[in-house]
Amino acid sequence: MSRRLRYIGSNSDDNNCPTLYEDMKTGDVVVQGDAVTDPDEIAQLRKVKPGEGFVTVPRALLADFAPRDAEREPVLIGLDEFEDLFTTFQHTAYRLETRRRYRSDEQSETYRQFTAGQAPEWDLETPWCRSRREQSALGKRFERVRIMDNPPTPGQRYLLNNSERNGKVGEDIRYLWRADAERLGLPEEDAWLFDSRVIALLHFDSDDDLTHVELITDPVRVARACQERDAAWHYAVPHREFGAQVPSDM
């Protein structure tokens, strides 16, 4: 049965050749171009099978029109491996936080203190705090953009208070109202971006518990995440300045 082909694009003036097409069923790409027939050139190609043909296309054609999304099996990592990323990265660790609630926060003593109207007693000597200070002392940057609803949820107000603790151990935390995040087209997901090359996407269950971490190295996804980070960081407000905009009774 013949394949159904969809025209993708061409960078030739008359839209004839070279051209890319997509198999409507499989997503495979069919390339139209000038045939390579020189025996000396063909002899340089590897593992040539009977019936294979070769065409020449400009690099710009692939850059402009080649599909960039591909189906990939998710790569899941354990929490220990996830924690290792915070010491093995080289330059920057950036997180986008979009959730309204994290159940792990609600199980802490500081959360109980906060919701009871008391000042949380932040311990700056926990292993987490010591690790952040050590990595920051090496010149590494920890950055977060947190999305807040209007009015904020109790969990979001708790994390705004928590930002002061995080800042003392080396993190730079900024905030955006959710309406602004939506205007910027930011994704509604929680993820860390390490060194602008690896995404650690956090997955949560219906009870807001972290269930697993997905590691993403697809260049297209990473490039998109870098663009989203740049937009978020440009418009986000440092946590102290943002906190002044949030009435305590909200």
MARMARKOL-817016 format. One record per residue (C-alpha): residue in one letter; x, y, z. Coordinates in steps of 0.2 Angstrom, whole numbers, padded with zeros to 4 digits, always signed. Layout:
BEGIN
aXYZ
...
END
This chain:
BEGIN
m+0000+0000+0000
s+0007+0017-0005
r+0012+0029+0009
r+0002+0045+0011
l+0015+0059+0010
r+0013+0077+0017
y+0023+0091+0010
i+0034+0099+0024
g+0044+0112+0015
s+0057+0117+0002
n+0070+0131+0001
s+0072+0130-0018
d+0064+0145-0028
d+0052+0135-0038
n+0047+0123-0024
n+0052+0108-0034
c+0069+0101-0027
p+0076+0099-0014
t+0060+0096-0003
l+0055+0086+0012
y+0040+0076+0015
e+0032+0067+0030
d+0025+0049+0030
m+0007+0053+0037
k+0007+0036+0046
t+0024+0033+0053
g+0031+0051+0054
d+0046+0046+0043
v+0054+0059+0032
v+0056+0057+0013
v+0069+0068+0005
q+0069+0074-0013
g+0085+0080-0020
d+0098+0078-0033
a+0104+0060-0034
v+0122+0055-0029
t+0128+0044-0044
d+0147+0046-0044
p+0154+0029-0040
d+0169+0037-0030
e+0157+0046-0019
i+0146+0031-0016
a+0161+0021-0012
q+0164+0033+0003
l+0147+0029+0011
r+0145+0016+0024
k+0135+0000+0024
v+0126+0003+0008
k+0112-0010+0005
p+0105-0015-0012
g+0091-0003-0018
e+0097+0012-0007
g+0098+0029-0015
f+0106+0045-0010
v+0102+0063-0013
t+0111+0079-0009
v+0101+0093+0000
p+0107+0109+0007
r+0110+0110+0026
a+0098+0125+0027
l+0084+0114+0021
l+0086+0102+0036
a+0089+0117+0048
d+0073+0125+0042
f+0061+0111+0039
a+0066+0095+0047
p+0054+0089+0061
r+0062+0091+0078
d+0050+0082+0089
a+0052+0063+0091
e+0044+0050+0101
r+0056+0044+0115
e+0054+0032+0129
p+0054+0042+0146
v+0070+0040+0156
l+0066+0039+0174
i+0079+0041+0188
g+0079+0037+0206
l+0078+0050+0220
d+0097+0046+0224
e+0102+0049+0207
f+0092+0065+0206
e+0100+0072+0222
d+0117+0068+0214
l+0113+0081+0200
f+0114+0095+0213
t+0133+0092+0216
t+0138+0086+0199
f+0131+0100+0189
q+0145+0113+0183
h+0137+0130+0182
t+0118+0133+0185
a+0103+0124+0192
y+0087+0133+0188
r+0070+0128+0194
l+0052+0133+0188
e+0040+0130+0202
t+0021+0130+0197
r+0012+0120+0209
r-0001+0126+0222
r+0004+0114+0235
y+0018+0101+0240
r+0013+0088+0253
s+0030+0086+0259
d+0030+0104+0265
e+0015+0101+0275
q+0023+0087+0284
s+0037+0098+0291
e+0037+0106+0308
t+0041+0123+0300
y+0025+0122+0290
r+0015+0118+0306
q+0023+0134+0314
f+0019+0145+0300
t+0001+0140+0299
a-0001+0142+0317
g+0005+0160+0315
q+0022+0158+0322
a+0039+0162+0314
p+0046+0146+0307
e+0062+0141+0315
w+0073+0138+0300
d+0088+0127+0303
l+0103+0133+0292
e+0114+0118+0297
t+0104+0104+0289
p+0113+0093+0276
w+0103+0102+0262
c+0108+0119+0268
r+0126+0114+0270
s+0126+0107+0253
r+0119+0122+0245
r+0132+0133+0254
e+0146+0122+0248
q+0141+0121+0230
s+0138+0140+0230
a+0155+0143+0237
l+0162+0134+0221
g+0154+0148+0210
k+0138+0138+0205
r+0122+0147+0204
f+0105+0140+0211
e+0090+0150+0204
r+0071+0148+0206
v+0056+0156+0198
r+0040+0152+0209
i+0023+0155+0202
m+0010+0162+0214
d-0009+0163+0213
n-0019+0178+0218
p-0024+0175+0231
p-0010+0164+0236
t-0013+0146+0243
p-0006+0143+0261
g+0008+0132+0253
q+0013+0146+0242
r+0013+0159+0256
y+0024+0146+0266
l+0037+0145+0252
l+0037+0164+0251
n+0043+0164+0269
n+0055+0150+0265
s+0063+0160+0252
e+0073+0170+0265
r+0080+0154+0272
n+0085+0148+0254
g+0093+0165+0250
k+0104+0163+0265
v+0112+0147+0258
g+0115+0153+0241
e+0098+0152+0231
d+0092+0167+0221
i+0072+0166+0221
r+0061+0176+0211
y+0042+0177+0209
l+0029+0179+0195
w+0010+0180+0197
r+0001+0166+0188
a-0008+0177+0176
d+0009+0184+0171
a+0016+0167+0169
e+0002+0162+0158
r+0004+0178+0147
l+0022+0173+0144
g+0017+0155+0139
l+0027+0147+0153
p+0023+0128+0155
e+0013+0122+0170
e+0026+0110+0176
d+0039+0108+0189
a+0057+0105+0183
w+0075+0108+0186
l+0086+0114+0172
f+0105+0109+0175
d+0118+0118+0165
s+0106+0122+0151
r+0107+0105+0145
v+0098+0093+0156
i+0080+0094+0162
a+0074+0085+0178
l+0055+0085+0176
l+0046+0081+0193
h+0030+0071+0192
f+0017+0072+0206
d+0002+0061+0211
s-0015+0067+0215
d-0010+0070+0233
d+0004+0082+0228
d+0018+0069+0232
l+0033+0068+0221
t+0032+0051+0213
h+0047+0050+0201
v+0059+0061+0191
e+0061+0061+0172
l+0077+0065+0164
i+0076+0074+0148
t+0091+0078+0136
d+0082+0080+0120
p+0090+0096+0112
v+0073+0103+0107
r+0065+0101+0124
v+0081+0108+0132
a+0082+0123+0120
r+0063+0127+0123
a+0066+0126+0142
c+0081+0138+0141
q+0070+0151+0131
e+0056+0149+0145
r+0069+0151+0158
d+0075+0167+0150
a+0058+0174+0149
a+0053+0170+0167
w+0069+0176+0174
h+0068+0193+0165
y+0050+0197+0171
a+0051+0188+0188
v+0053+0199+0204
p+0065+0196+0218
h+0056+0187+0233
r+0058+0202+0245
e+0052+0214+0233
f+0038+0203+0228
g+0033+0199+0246
a+0030+0217+0249
q+0016+0216+0236
v+0007+0201+0245
p-0004+0207+0259
s-0002+0196+0275
d-0021+0192+0275
m-0022+0185+0258
END
